[in-house]
Amino acid sequence: MADVRWTRKHLLSLEELSADEITFVLDTAESLKEVSTRSVKKVPALRGRVVVNAFFEDSTRTRMSFGLAAQRLSADVLDFSGKGSSVSKGETLIDTARNIEAMGIDTMVIRHSAAGAAELLSRNLKCSIINAGDGAHEHPTQGLLDLYTMRERFGRVEGLKVAVVGDIANSRVARSNLWGLKKLGAEVILVGPPTLCPRTFEKLGATVVHDFDSVIGQVDVINMLRVQNERMKSAQFPTVREFTKLFGLTWDRFQRCKKDVFVMHPGPMNRGIEIQSDIADGPSSGILKQVENGLAVRMAVLYLVSQV
Amino acid sequence: MQTHYDANAFASLLNQLADGIAALVDLGKPFNVVGIRTRGELLSERLVPILQQRGAAEIGVGSLDITLYRDDLSEIGPLPLIRPTQLRFDIDKRPLILIDDVLFTGRTVRAALDQLADFGRPSVVRLVVMVDRGGRELPITADVSALKIELPLSQQVKVKVASRDGEDGIDIVGRS
C-alpha cells in the first residue's frame, strides 16, 4: 500500500484507474469520514482553492455532496447551472468552461449530458476536472461511493456477487460500477430487458441476465438503477407495470434474496417502480449510507486531485 | 558522535520522557496524551503504560493525522495516505501532552496545534519528543526531549518502534 502514488490531476472515469488507485481513494475517504464527526467539521486542506460545480444537467445529491465536500476541505465553492446561463445563448461548452476557469478556478466538477464532456475539458483547460456524470458514459464518484459502501458493509469487495438492475444501456452508474467492481475482484451481473441490457456488456467482463428471478437468490448486493422517466416513452422500454413486474425489487422477490442481501440505489428513487418502499426504507437498505459515504468519497477525490 | 541507539538505550530514553511528563502534569489528575501519526502515536502507546505504572489515574489516549493541516505537502514527495484521527474524548480543560518522535522544522507541530484547536481547548498543551534535532523554521520548542542533537540538513533521524519496525532504536543516517 505504501508505494501507491496518486498522480492524477483529473478523475474522469473508473475505467482508467487501477485497483490500487481505487483502494487509495477508498482508504483516504475512510479517514476523511472522521472529519464529519467533529464539532468543527472542517479541515484546511484546500484553503484558498476554488472549486466550481458546473452542472449542465440536473442534480440534487451529487451537486450538494460535492459542494459540501469542498466546503469541509475549506475550499471556496462556486455554483454554475446550465439552465439560465449563457449556454442557452449558444455558447459552446469549451468556451463556457474556459471563461469560468479564467476567474481563477482550481477544480471544476462537471456534469453534462454528453459522454466525454469531462475528458474534453481536461484536454482544453488547465484546472483539475472531476467527472460528475457524462451522458451514459461514467459517474466515477458514484461508482467509488458504491464500492466504499459495499466494502464498509462486507469488509471487502473481492468475491462479492453484485447485481446491477435496470436500464443498463443508458446508465453511467452501471458502467462505473462495472469497472470498479471488476477491478476490485467482484462478480458483476447486469440484469434488465434485452433492449436495455444488451449482451455486448459481456465483453467488459459482466454476466448479462434478462431474468432477474434466476439470480435473485445468489447475489450479495442488489444495486437498483433509477428508471429514467424521460426514457419510459421510448420503444426500448416496456410499460412501467411490466418493468416492475419483471425487474422491480418487489417484496416477493426480496423474500427470495439471501438473508444478508444489501440493497443499494443511486437515487433518486421511483418508489413502487424499481424498488418497493418498505425495502428501500428497511434494514437491508444502504441507500442513505451511500449518500453519507458519498460525502467522504468526494472529499477524498477533491483533495487528491488538488495535490497533483 | 553516536549514530546508533539500541533497544536498551531506547528504553532508558523512553523512561526519561515519562519522567519529563510526570514533571509537566499532576499524574493524580486526568490528562490526555495524543501522538502524531505514525511514530508519535506508537511512542504514546509505549509511554501510557509507563505513566500508569507511575500512578497516572486517568489518561485519554488519542492520535492525530496532520496531513490535511500541512503547509508543505507539495514538498514531501509522494502523497501520503491519510490515516484517521482518533480523539474520542473531549480535549477541553485538561492538560494535553502532544507526542512526536522527531522535532525538526516545527511545521508538523504547527499543523498539530491547528488541528487540536478544531477539536477543543485543552487547559495547556505540552510538547514531548524523543529527538530534538534542531533546524527549526518556526518558533516552536519541545517541553521535553530525551535526546537533543544539532544535526546538519544532510542527516536524518530514524526512530524505530518495535510494534512497527520490529525493534526499538534510533539511527542517525546520512553524511555529517
Chai-1 contact restraints between the chains, C-beta under 6 A:
chainA,res_idxA,chainB,res_idxB,connection_type,confidence,min_distance_angstrom,max_distance_angstrom,comment,restraint_id
A,R5,B,P78,contact,1.0,0.0,6.0,A-B,restraint_1
A,W6,B,L79,contact,1.0,0.0,6.0,A-B,restraint_2
A,D27,B,L81,contact,1.0,0.0,6.0,A-B,restraint_3
A,T28,B,I82,contact,1.0,0.0,6.0,A-B,restraint_4
A,S31,B,I82,contact,1.0,0.0,6.0,A-B,restraint_5
A,S31,B,R83,contact,1.0,0.0,6.0,A-B,restraint_6
A,S31,B,P84,contact,1.0,0.0,6.0,A-B,restraint_7
A,E34,B,P84,contact,1.0,0.0,6.0,A-B,restraint_8
A,E34,B,T85,contact,1.0,0.0,6.0,A-B,restraint_9
A,V40,B,D118,contact,1.0,0.0,6.0,A-B,restraint_10
A,V43,B,L68,contact,1.0,0.0,6.0,A-B,restraint_11
A,P44,B,Y69,contact,1.0,0.0,6.0,A-B,restraint_12
A,A45,B,L68,contact,1.0,0.0,6.0,A-B,restraint_13
A,Q307,B,L79,contact,1.0,0.0,6.0,A-B,restraint_14
